Amino acid sequence: MEYFVAVVEESSFTRAAELLHVTQPALSHQIKALEKSVGGDLLERLPRGVRLTPMGRAFLPHAQLAVRSAARAQRAARASAGAQGGELHIAAVHSVAVGVLPDVFARWRRDHPGVGLVLHEYASTEALEEELERGAADLAVGPRPRRWDGPVIEVGDEEIALIVPFDDPLAGRSSVRLEELADHNWVRCAMEPLVDGVPFLDLVCGRAGFAPRTALRTEHTSTAVRMAAAGVGVVAAPSHVVRGGIGEDCVVLPVDPPWKRALAVFSRVELTGAAAAFAELLRGSAPYGGKGVSPVRPNADRDCEAPVVR
């Protein structure tokens, strides 16, 4: 299965053989043996490259999961013993990777120097959950999934706040009500959550009596925050992103009433060993930045809590 996955990912027997450090005849022999065992051709050999057959397309996701699970089992065994070379693969949405995990990773490296960390970042919660289901990581950190069959451990709340530049008329306020932003432009992020199929900002602004005027759409939260700092428009984002130093020259305004959502660690299997230790470390690091969000200038000598939506 590992050989089959390598050939598909490289689209070439030659490149796959080089990657796997085997001869091309040996690789071809193993693929033929696999095809014989499943009862049909998995690959169509072309003059330049290969193409999956219908049987191969059906077989591929299961083979990928099996190969990843085998590698994860070996990593987990080494990591649980604190063995040198053990690795913990962690998946996270971009905003959490930027705003929450750096301090947690630094503490992990001090406490568990023998177990390495590999971070996989995703632009949306949907992509995060899909890739974890496919075995891309040992555990995920992000908003609590709505539907998940495996273990889910809540580790704290994040709060969604509004990001504005220093010269915005609202920058000096202790909090802001959403309807006060009806005449502002907005920067929207692809990571904006959906509530009952409706983008969160459209939903809450509609309830406040206006439609948000979108000036720009971005892929990542960190980019959106920088755009807000430059005055392109208001951004609704987790305050911990700004706390991480991305939002220089901007102000974090809490919303009245506050928007919050649960942050969780979740996995396909029960957390043991290094994975359980990481979840406990993350839970011990919450809440992320203090007792509540107040107007914060990122370079000020104080902590800032992460903005979240529930």
JOQUI-V978060 format. One record per run of one state. SS is the DSSP state (a for helix, b for strand, c for the rest). FROM is the first residue (numbers start at 1). TO is the last residue. If there is no record, write none. Layout:
SS;FROM;TO
SS;FROM;TO
This chain:
c;1;1
a;2;10
c;11;12
a;13;20
c;21;23
a;24;38
c;39;42
b;43;45
c;46;49
b;50;52
c;53;53
a;54;80
c;81;85
b;86;93
a;94;99
c;100;100
a;101;111
c;112;114
b;115;122
c;123;124
a;125;133
c;134;138
b;139;143
c;144;151
b;152;158
c;159;159
b;160;165
c;166;175
b;176;176
c;177;177
a;178;181
c;182;184
b;185;189
c;190;193
b;194;195
c;196;197
b;198;199
a;200;207
c;208;212
b;213;218
c;219;220
a;221;229
c;230;233
b;234;238
a;239;243
c;244;249
b;250;253
c;254;254
b;255;255
c;256;260
b;261;266
c;267;272
a;273;284
c;285;295
b;296;297
c;298;310
